[in-house]
């Protein structure tokens, strides 16, 4: 029997400001307390006074976009939410309203550190309602032989993630592996500060498309043949740690804590979301068989 912890929300409001990497648009994010059982909801409230649009975090609002996790409601979107979600999920904050002034979240330094700092300043309130974890009961894999992610049952009462990054032997990123038990302490000190990364040729291609024109090498990790440009690594294996951070943020699409062991190989946001979908579908199938 897995012990159930109680749900948690923030004790008071706290905010983060910055600009979106893709759009270059300024954005303010404010974390606000939310009721038990409400989950995480993004609320887009533009500074021009337009009516707020709500985006409950979950697969039904998710939209496929390259390189980022996006929620859509009608013709409105909130984008690059994975680092915000990783901070909430990693710190075990189940219920929160995330009010934002622009569609794209602030990139900050490319990590979740600014969001973790804000949430730590806000504090946490333990609520009366217990969580209902999503428990992995069978091995489930999505992807193909070139990139995949798998969930496995575990003997522990929580979540662990193992990731294998493989850029091949001919560049500065190379091959990296990292594994972690996902607890608030582990997330805060081992994952939150790991920054997003791109190859220089990828960054140049995005700029040529008119994307990321406000971003400099000091805002995230841009790798050329010799390593990160004008920006020292925080960890020797920072790239793979960031991939684990991204997995944490995408698993939050389940809307519940997850009990299991996750292994990823070169996966990204789309496969991470497909794994959540497969786990929820299997749980529903099991429930239907039991009630038949």
Secondary structure, 3 states (H helix, E strand, C coil): CCCCCEEEEECCCEEEEEECCCCCCEEEEEEECCCCCCCEEEEECCCCCCCCEEEECCHHHEEEECCEEEEEECCEEEECCHHHHHHHHHCCCCEEEEEECCCECCCCCCCCHHHHHHHHHHCEEEEEEECCCEECCCCEEEECCCCEEEEECCCCCCEEEEEEEECCCCCCCCEEEEEEECCHHHHHHHHCCCCCEEEHHHHHHHHHCCCCCCCCCCCCEEEECCEECCCCCCCCCHHHHHHHHHHHHHHHHHCCCEEEEEEEECCCHHHHHHHHHHHHHHHHHHHHHHHC
